[in-house]
């Protein structure tokens, strides 16, 4: 007997096939770019290479000339050729005026003696007095003192560690004495624009100036204003470069 329709012996329908698996594809490998350090190193190498090529292209004769110039400069420096030039002092004699920016001095007479009675000066054994008479003129606009301070201006002409006037090559003994040549008493104060005869006596060793020739150094003035504690109005004269050298023959006092 034949049967129709489904029956237990019929084969089941085939199940649908699963979709194919998707395998992720990694992106293509990319070489890492250069770092900043590498870029800088490359730039430096490029610059150095260009400099090296430029130096190599310099003609040899230029190198020789440059070396010769450097050698000459070194020799000149060793010999003091590049040092600041110092002005040569004027060489003057008796009766010649040594003129600086703020004062002028002319040596009129110079003598060696053992004593000056009017000033109560007397040389000790082994010493002698050098007495020099000068014509001074104050070229500044304020009174100045010779051996003293006038008002608030310290001229420092003598009797300081760095006097404006000092004896060439001789260290005087003690302090110098100063007085007016006309014998008037009191401190020697020079008014602006008024020439005055002044006498200065230095105590020197007895064997100094054996040939009788005396030289006096005259310094230019460096003006400094102000002083610690005292006042900003204080003016101090300090010796600058040597302006003149006055050489005279000193006689022996009778």
Order of alpha helices (4+ residues) and beta strands (2+ residues): alpha-alpha-beta-beta-beta-beta-beta-beta-beta-beta-beta-beta-beta-beta-beta-beta-beta
